[in-house]
Amino acid sequence: MQQNQKQRKPEKLAWLIEEAAESTGLSKGYFRKIIAAGELKATRAGRRVLIRDGDLREWLCALKRKT
């Protein structure tokens, strides 16, 4: 590979609650609350709770914007 070519990171498919919280600036507790309420889809993989990237983006887009 040439030196001036940057390696592209693979697209993120799923987020841990901690990662989603850090990325959005919202708390881990808030994410746990909205997942438990069924407002945001999530799945378990062993002991981890995963939020699919598409579900997180869809939920974020559905939030009402403050003007």
C-alpha positions as a Markdown table, in Angstrom:
| # | Residue | x | y | z |
|---|---|---|---|---|
| 1 | Met | 0.0 | 0.0 | 0.0 |
| 2 | Gln | 1.2 | 3.5 | -0.8 |
| 3 | Gln | 2.2 | 5.7 | 2.1 |
| 4 | Asn | -0.2 | 8.5 | 1.2 |
| 5 | Gln | -3.2 | 6.2 | 1.2 |
| 6 | Lys | -5.1 | 6.2 | 4.5 |
| 7 | Gln | -6.4 | 3.0 | 5.8 |
| 8 | Arg | -10.2 | 3.1 | 6.1 |
| 9 | Lys | -11.7 | 1.9 | 9.3 |
| 10 | Pro | -14.6 | -0.5 | 8.9 |
| 11 | Glu | -18.1 | 0.9 | 9.5 |
| 12 | Lys | -19.3 | 0.3 | 13.0 |
| 13 | Leu | -22.2 | -2.2 | 13.0 |
| 14 | Ala | -23.2 | -2.1 | 16.7 |
| 15 | Trp | -22.6 | 0.0 | 19.8 |
| 16 | Leu | -22.2 | -1.0 | 23.4 |
| 17 | Ile | -24.3 | 1.2 | 25.8 |
| 18 | Glu | -21.1 | 2.8 | 27.0 |
| 19 | Glu | -20.0 | 3.7 | 23.5 |
| 20 | Ala | -23.4 | 5.1 | 22.5 |
| 21 | Ala | -23.5 | 7.2 | 25.6 |
| 22 | Glu | -20.0 | 8.6 | 25.1 |
| 23 | Ser | -20.7 | 9.2 | 21.4 |
| 24 | Thr | -23.9 | 11.1 | 22.0 |
| 25 | Gly | -23.1 | 12.8 | 25.3 |
| 26 | Leu | -26.1 | 11.1 | 27.0 |
| 27 | Ser | -25.7 | 8.9 | 30.1 |
| 28 | Lys | -25.5 | 5.2 | 30.3 |
| 29 | Gly | -28.5 | 5.2 | 32.6 |
| 30 | Tyr | -30.6 | 7.1 | 30.1 |
| 31 | Phe | -29.8 | 4.5 | 27.4 |
| 32 | Arg | -30.7 | 1.7 | 29.8 |
| 33 | Lys | -34.0 | 3.5 | 30.6 |
| 34 | Ile | -35.0 | 4.0 | 27.0 |
| 35 | Ile | -34.0 | 0.4 | 26.0 |
| 36 | Ala | -36.1 | -1.0 | 28.9 |
| 37 | Ala | -39.0 | 1.2 | 27.9 |
| 38 | Gly | -38.8 | -0.1 | 24.3 |
| 39 | Glu | -38.0 | 3.3 | 22.8 |
| 40 | Leu | -34.6 | 2.0 | 21.4 |
| 41 | Lys | -34.1 | -1.5 | 20.2 |
| 42 | Ala | -31.2 | -3.4 | 21.6 |
| 43 | Thr | -30.0 | -7.0 | 21.8 |
| 44 | Arg | -27.9 | -9.1 | 24.1 |
| 45 | Ala | -24.8 | -10.9 | 23.1 |
| 46 | Gly | -23.7 | -12.8 | 26.1 |
| 47 | Arg | -23.5 | -10.2 | 28.9 |
| 48 | Arg | -23.2 | -7.3 | 26.5 |
| 49 | Val | -26.1 | -5.2 | 25.3 |
| 50 | Leu | -25.7 | -4.1 | 21.7 |
| 51 | Ile | -27.5 | -1.3 | 19.9 |
| 52 | Arg | -27.4 | -1.7 | 16.1 |
| 53 | Asp | -26.0 | 1.3 | 14.3 |
| 54 | Gly | -29.1 | 1.8 | 12.2 |
| 55 | Asp | -31.4 | 1.6 | 15.2 |
| 56 | Leu | -29.3 | 4.2 | 17.1 |
| 57 | Arg | -29.3 | 6.6 | 14.1 |
| 58 | Glu | -33.1 | 6.1 | 13.5 |
| 59 | Trp | -33.8 | 6.9 | 17.2 |
| 60 | Leu | -31.6 | 10.0 | 17.1 |
| 61 | Cys | -33.3 | 11.3 | 14.0 |
| 62 | Ala | -36.7 | 10.8 | 15.6 |
| 63 | Leu | -35.8 | 13.0 | 18.5 |
| 64 | Lys | -37.5 | 16.4 | 18.5 |
| 65 | Arg | -35.1 | 19.2 | 17.8 |
| 66 | Lys | -35.0 | 22.2 | 20.1 |
| 67 | Thr | -35.1 | 25.5 | 18.1 |
